Amino acid sequence: MVYAAQGADVWDVIVDGCILVKDRKLLTVDLENIIEKIVRLSENIKKK
């Protein structure tokens, strides 16, 4: 448990025994997939 910290102090995050962040990298998010969706959505917005 941490009393006081900033985001820059966090390297790893474990919740309920699952590693969510390791060495400041998200392990549970498909970043490439999210970026693809954002690009497609932004293109649709530009067309309107």
GROMACS elastic network, one bead per residue, 0.5 to 0.9 nm:
[ bonds ]
;  ai    aj funct       b0    kb
    2     5     6  0.69397   500
    5     8     6  0.81209   500
    5     9     6  0.61605   500
    5    10     6  0.79160   500
    6     9     6  0.53744   500
    6    10     6  0.72437   500
    7    10     6  0.55241   500
    7    11     6  0.87241   500
    8    11     6  0.78045   500
   10    13     6  0.74568   500
   10    23     6  0.85847   500
   10    24     6  0.71701   500
   11    21     6  0.72270   500
   11    22     6  0.62857   500
   11    25     6  0.82520   500
   12    19     6  0.75101   500
   12    20     6  0.75333   500
   12    23     6  0.57895   500
   12    24     6  0.62489   500
   12    25     6  0.82710   500
   13    18     6  0.83988   500
   13    19     6  0.59956   500
   13    20     6  0.54992   500
   13    22     6  0.67590   500
   13    24     6  0.85699   500
   14    17     6  0.59339   500
   14    18     6  0.53452   500
   14    20     6  0.57481   500
   14    21     6  0.71305   500
   14    22     6  0.87120   500
   15    18     6  0.52647   500
   15    19     6  0.65774   500
   15    20     6  0.70375   500
   16    19     6  0.85198   500
   19    22     6  0.68952   500
   19    27     6  0.74702   500
   19    28     6  0.84503   500
   20    25     6  0.84171   500
   20    26     6  0.60780   500
   20    27     6  0.54444   500
   20    28     6  0.58281   500
   20    29     6  0.88495   500
   21    24     6  0.57877   500
   21    25     6  0.53010   500
   21    27     6  0.56492   500
   21    28     6  0.77797   500
   22    25     6  0.53549   500
   22    26     6  0.67736   500
   22    27     6  0.70905   500
   23    26     6  0.86016   500
   26    29     6  0.60667   500
   26    30     6  0.85721   500
   26    31     6  0.85421   500
   27    30     6  0.79339   500
   29    32     6  0.88385   500
   29    33     6  0.87110   500
   29    34     6  0.83053   500
   30    33     6  0.54663   500
   30    34     6  0.64622   500
   30    35     6  0.88743   500
   31    34     6  0.50817   500
   31    35     6  0.61631   500
   31    36     6  0.86450   500
   32    35     6  0.51377   500
   32    36     6  0.62399   500
   32    37     6  0.87428   500
   33    36     6  0.51363   500
   33    37     6  0.63532   500
   33    38     6  0.87290   500
   34    37     6  0.51471   500
   34    38     6  0.62245   500
   34    39     6  0.86900   500
   35    38     6  0.50342   500
   35    39     6  0.61735   500
   35    40     6  0.86731   500
   36    39     6  0.51780   500
   36    40     6  0.63037   500
   36    41     6  0.86555   500
   37    40     6  0.51513   500
   37    41     6  0.60933   500
   37    42     6  0.85101   500
   38    41     6  0.50767   500
   38    42     6  0.59818   500
   38    43     6  0.85096   500
   39    42     6  0.51731   500
   39    43     6  0.62056   500
   39    44     6  0.87392   500
   40    43     6  0.51583   500
   40    44     6  0.63702   500
   40    45     6  0.87606   500
   41    44     6  0.50826   500
   41    45     6  0.62422   500
   41    46     6  0.86905   500
   42    46     6  0.61747   500
   42    47     6  0.87278   500
   43    46     6  0.51049   500
   43    47     6  0.63970   500
   44    47     6  0.52145   500
   44    48     6  0.67468   500
   45    48     6  0.54128   500
